[in-house]
Amino acid sequence: MFKSGFIGIVGRPNVGKSTLLNALVGERIAITTRKPQTTRNRITGIRNLKGERPGQMIFLDTPGIHRARTPLNRAMVETAMEAFGASDILLLVIEAQGLHSDDRYILEAMKDLAVPVILVINKTDAVEKKTLLPLIDEARRLREFVEIIPLSALTGDGMGILADALWKLLPEGPVYFPEDMMTDRTERFIAAEMVREKITTLTHKEIPYATAVVVDTFKEDGERNLIRIQATIHVEKDSQKGILIGRKGAMLKEIGTQARLEMERFFAAKVFLELFVRVQKNWTQDARMLREFGYAEKQR
């Protein structure tokens, strides 16, 4: 019996959805940072199963759902909620520290869904086990879940229980993607996300949220096992450009070095990376620029 299906991973910002995706797929395909709203696009991760339980789990990692006010954030939330209708199973991820008002907001948005929902209580490594029982009881009063699974995506504790539960719920289905695929995202997209991850990690305040990265060229030299990448970092203000470049170019150099090393690990090739910074005034408020940077387009 071959099982397959789409599994949406939803939740408020910074609950560990992308860390969970990477743990489920077994490869780091989604960027992760300690800062909220790191994920902006829906990212598909594919886990192929063999042996006695053959199948294909297709995970849809989504931006954090919250009460959005800016055009960029509204586009991100719309992208996340599209997973409601595109999934055979939904994983609602919350933190083990307790329910947040945005968790209740998401539960309200899900109240009429017929899709089976598993409640994933993440970051159990950060709390005492005895605190989980009151949280589980509170969650059960808010909605009926097919499973409630405490785990730590960071340490791997409880991940096997989640995988078993997903297998039982998956319907019989076809092979949607080739066995050697881990994601349907392009290499250009992954490279751009790696640059954005380093920006988010190394800079502060508004800089990570005012930044978009576009890969302009991605050229592979198979004979030399070399990839040449040119990417532009778009910001909203001249002051942000100055911060990103840094004193004598030090910040931009550090972002480029860390991103290049990450790319070389992922692509298993030598990478030559060039970064440029361009001011695109108020792009987060501009519908045309949001579409151009890939944040407002409808996704299947």
C-alpha positions as CSV (number, residue, x, y, z in Angstrom):
1,M,0.0,0.0,0.0
2,F,1.6,3.3,-1.2
3,K,0.4,6.3,0.8
4,S,0.9,10.0,-0.1
5,G,-0.5,13.4,0.7
6,F,0.0,17.0,1.5
7,I,0.6,18.0,5.1
8,G,0.3,21.7,6.0
9,I,2.4,23.1,8.8
10,V,0.7,26.1,10.3
11,G,1.0,28.3,13.4
12,R,1.9,31.7,14.6
13,P,5.4,33.3,14.0
14,N,8.4,31.8,15.7
15,V,6.9,28.5,17.0
16,G,9.4,26.4,15.1
17,K,7.6,25.4,11.9
18,S,10.6,25.6,9.7
19,T,12.7,23.7,12.2
20,L,10.0,21.0,12.2
21,L,9.9,20.9,8.4
22,N,13.7,20.4,8.3
23,A,13.5,17.6,10.9
24,L,10.7,15.8,9.1
25,V,12.4,16.0,5.7
26,G,15.9,15.2,7.1
27,E,17.6,18.1,5.3
28,R,17.9,21.8,6.0
29,I,15.8,23.2,3.2
30,A,14.0,26.0,5.1
31,I,15.9,28.9,6.7
32,T,15.5,29.3,10.5
33,T,16.4,32.1,12.9
34,R,15.4,33.2,16.4
35,K,13.5,36.2,15.0
36,P,9.8,36.0,14.2
37,Q,8.4,36.1,10.6
38,T,11.6,34.6,9.1
39,T,9.5,32.5,6.7
40,R,7.8,34.6,4.0
41,N,6.9,32.0,1.3
42,R,5.3,28.6,1.4
43,I,8.0,26.0,1.1
44,T,7.4,22.4,0.1
45,G,9.5,19.6,1.7
46,I,9.3,16.0,0.5
47,R,10.0,12.9,2.5
48,N,10.1,9.6,0.7
49,L,9.3,6.4,2.6
50,K,10.4,2.9,1.7
51,G,10.3,-0.5,3.2
52,E,7.1,-1.9,4.8
53,R,5.5,1.5,4.8
54,P,6.2,3.1,1.4
55,G,4.9,6.5,0.6
56,Q,5.5,10.2,0.1
57,M,4.9,12.9,2.6
58,I,4.7,16.4,1.1
59,F,5.0,19.0,3.8
60,L,3.9,22.6,3.3
61,D,5.8,25.0,5.5
62,T,4.1,28.4,5.8
63,P,4.7,31.9,7.1
64,G,3.4,32.6,10.6
65,I,-0.3,33.5,10.9
66,H,-0.9,36.7,12.9
67,R,-3.1,39.8,12.8
68,A,-1.3,41.4,9.9
69,R,-1.3,45.2,9.3
70,T,1.2,45.8,6.4
71,P,0.8,44.7,2.8
72,L,3.8,42.4,3.1
73,N,2.5,40.7,6.3
74,R,-1.0,40.4,4.8
75,A,0.4,38.6,1.8
76,M,2.4,36.3,4.1
77,V,-0.7,35.4,6.1
78,E,-2.8,34.8,2.9
79,T,-0.1,32.5,1.7
80,A,-0.2,30.6,5.0
81,M,-4.0,30.2,5.1
82,E,-4.0,28.8,1.5
83,A,-2.5,25.7,3.1
84,F,-5.8,25.1,4.8
85,G,-7.5,24.1,1.5
86,A,-4.4,22.5,0.0
87,S,-3.7,19.9,2.7
88,D,-4.9,16.4,3.5
89,I,-3.6,16.8,7.1
90,L,-2.8,19.9,9.0
91,L,-0.2,20.3,11.8
92,L,-1.0,23.2,14.1
93,V,2.2,24.0,15.9
94,I,2.2,25.8,19.2
95,E,4.8,26.3,21.9
96,A,5.1,24.3,25.0
97,Q,5.2,27.5,27.1
98,G,1.5,27.9,26.6
99,L,-1.3,29.2,24.3
100,H,-0.9,32.6,22.8
101,S,-3.7,34.9,21.6
102,D,-2.5,34.3,18.0
103,D,-2.9,30.5,18.6
104,R,-6.6,31.2,19.5
105,Y,-6.9,33.4,16.4
106,I,-5.7,30.5,14.2
107,L,-8.0,28.1,15.9
108,E,-11.0,30.4,15.3
109,A,-10.0,30.5,11.6
110,M,-9.8,26.7,11.4
111,K,-13.1,26.1,13.2
112,D,-15.1,25.0,10.1
113,L,-12.3,22.9,8.5
114,A,-13.0,19.2,7.9
115,V,-9.3,18.4,7.4
116,P,-7.8,16.3,10.2
117,V,-5.7,18.4,12.5
118,I,-2.8,17.2,14.7
119,L,-1.8,19.6,17.5
120,V,2.0,19.7,17.7
121,I,3.3,21.1,21.0
122,N,6.8,22.1,20.1
123,K,9.9,23.2,22.2
124,T,9.2,20.7,25.0
125,D,13.0,20.8,25.7
126,A,12.4,24.3,27.2
127,V,9.8,23.3,29.8
128,E,9.2,20.8,32.6
129,K,7.1,17.8,31.4
130,K,4.5,18.4,34.2
131,T,3.5,21.7,32.6
132,L,2.3,19.9,29.5
133,L,-0.8,18.2,30.9
134,P,-2.7,21.5,31.7
135,L,-1.8,22.8,28.2
136,I,-3.1,19.6,26.6
137,D,-6.4,19.9,28.6
138,E,-6.8,23.5,27.6
139,A,-6.2,22.7,23.9
140,R,-8.8,19.9,24.0
141,R,-11.4,22.2,25.2
142,L,-10.9,24.5,22.2
143,R,-11.0,22.0,19.4
144,E,-11.1,18.3,18.6
145,F,-7.7,17.1,17.4
146,V,-7.0,13.7,15.9
147,E,-3.7,13.6,17.9
148,I,-1.9,15.9,20.3
149,I,1.8,15.3,20.2
150,P,4.4,17.0,22.4
151,L,7.9,17.1,20.8
152,S,11.1,19.0,20.3
153,A,11.9,19.6,16.6
154,L,15.3,20.8,17.7
155,T,16.4,17.7,19.7
156,G,14.2,15.2,17.8
157,D,12.4,14.0,20.9
158,G,8.9,12.8,19.8
159,M,9.5,13.1,16.1
160,G,9.1,9.3,15.6
161,I,5.6,9.5,17.2
162,L,4.6,12.3,14.8
163,A,5.9,10.3,11.8
164,D,3.8,7.3,12.9
165,A,0.7,9.3,13.4
166,L,1.1,10.9,9.9
167,W,1.5,7.6,8.2
168,K,-1.7,6.3,9.7
169,L,-3.7,9.3,8.6
170,L,-2.2,9.6,5.0
171,P,-4.6,8.3,2.3
172,E,-3.5,5.9,-0.5
173,G,-2.1,8.0,-3.3
174,P,0.3,8.3,-6.2
175,V,3.9,9.4,-6.3
176,Y,3.7,13.2,-6.7
177,F,7.4,14.0,-7.0
178,P,10.6,12.0,-8.1
179,E,12.2,10.1,-5.3
180,D,15.4,12.3,-5.4
181,M,13.5,15.5,-4.8
182,M,13.5,17.2,-1.3
183,T,11.7,20.4,-2.3
184,D,10.0,21.9,-5.3
185,R,11.7,25.2,-4.8
186,T,14.3,26.3,-7.3
187,E,18.0,26.5,-6.6
188,R,17.7,30.3,-7.1
189,F,15.1,30.5,-4.4
190,I,17.1,28.5,-1.9
191,A,20.2,30.6,-2.6
192,A,18.3,33.8,-2.0
193,E,16.8,32.4,1.2
194,M,20.3,31.6,2.5
195,V,21.4,35.1,2.0
196,R,18.3,36.4,3.7
197,E,18.8,34.1,6.6
198,K,22.3,35.5,7.2
199,I,21.0,39.1,7.0
200,T,18.3,38.2,9.6
201,T,20.9,36.6,11.9
202,L,23.5,39.3,11.6
203,T,21.4,42.5,11.6
204,H,18.9,44.0,14.0
205,K,15.8,46.1,14.4
206,E,14.0,46.8,11.1
207,I,16.7,45.6,8.7
208,P,15.6,42.0,8.4
209,Y,12.0,43.0,7.7
210,A,12.9,45.7,5.2
211,T,15.1,43.3,3.1
212,A,14.3,41.3,0.0
213,V,16.9,39.2,-1.9
214,V,16.7,38.5,-5.6
215,V,19.2,36.1,-7.3
216,D,20.1,37.8,-10.6
217,T,22.3,35.1,-12.1
218,F,22.9,31.4,-11.2
219,K,25.4,29.8,-13.5
220,E,26.8,26.3,-13.1
221,D,30.1,25.1,-14.3
222,G,29.9,21.4,-14.2
223,E,33.5,20.7,-15.3
224,R,34.9,22.8,-12.4
225,N,32.1,21.9,-9.9
226,L,31.5,25.7,-9.5
227,I,28.4,27.8,-9.2
228,R,28.6,31.6,-9.9
229,I,25.8,33.5,-8.2
230,Q,25.0,37.2,-8.3
231,A,22.3,38.5,-6.0
232,T,20.8,41.9,-5.1
233,I,19.7,42.8,-1.6
234,H,16.8,45.3,-1.8
235,V,16.2,47.6,1.1
236,E,13.8,50.6,1.7
237,K,16.1,53.4,2.8
238,D,19.6,54.7,2.2
239,S,20.4,54.3,5.9
240,Q,19.5,50.6,5.7
241,K,21.9,50.2,2.8
242,G,24.7,51.8,4.8
243,I,24.1,49.4,7.7
244,L,24.0,46.3,5.4
245,I,27.3,47.3,3.7
246,G,28.9,48.2,7.0
247,R,32.2,50.0,7.7
248,K,34.5,49.4,4.7
249,G,32.1,46.7,3.5
250,A,32.6,44.5,6.6
251,M,28.9,43.6,7.1
252,L,28.2,42.7,3.5
253,K,31.4,40.6,3.4
254,E,30.4,38.7,6.5
255,I,26.9,38.1,5.1
256,G,28.4,36.9,1.9
257,T,30.9,34.6,3.5
258,Q,28.4,32.9,5.8
259,A,25.8,32.5,2.9
260,R,28.5,31.1,0.6
261,L,29.6,28.5,3.1
262,E,25.9,27.4,3.6
263,M,25.4,27.2,-0.2
264,E,28.5,25.1,-0.7
265,R,27.3,22.6,1.9
266,F,23.8,22.4,0.3
267,F,24.8,22.4,-3.3
268,A,28.0,20.3,-2.8
269,A,29.9,22.6,-5.1
270,K,32.3,25.5,-4.9
271,V,30.3,28.8,-4.9
272,F,31.4,32.2,-6.1
273,L,29.0,34.7,-4.6
274,E,28.6,38.4,-5.4
275,L,26.2,40.6,-3.4
276,F,24.9,44.0,-4.3
277,V,22.7,46.4,-2.3
278,R,20.0,48.5,-3.9
279,V,17.5,51.0,-2.3
280,Q,13.9,50.3,-3.4
281,K,11.9,53.0,-1.6
282,N,9.0,51.5,0.5
283,W,8.9,48.2,-1.3
284,T,7.0,46.5,1.5
285,Q,4.1,48.9,0.9
286,D,4.1,48.5,-2.9
287,A,1.8,45.8,-4.4
288,R,3.8,45.7,-7.7
289,M,7.1,45.2,-5.9
290,L,5.7,42.6,-3.6
291,R,4.6,40.6,-6.7
292,E,8.0,41.2,-8.3
293,F,9.8,39.8,-5.2
294,G,7.4,36.8,-5.0
295,Y,5.5,37.7,-1.9
296,A,2.0,38.5,-3.3
297,E,1.6,35.8,-5.9
298,K,-1.1,33.2,-5.5
299,Q,0.4,29.7,-4.8
300,R,-1.2,26.4,-5.5
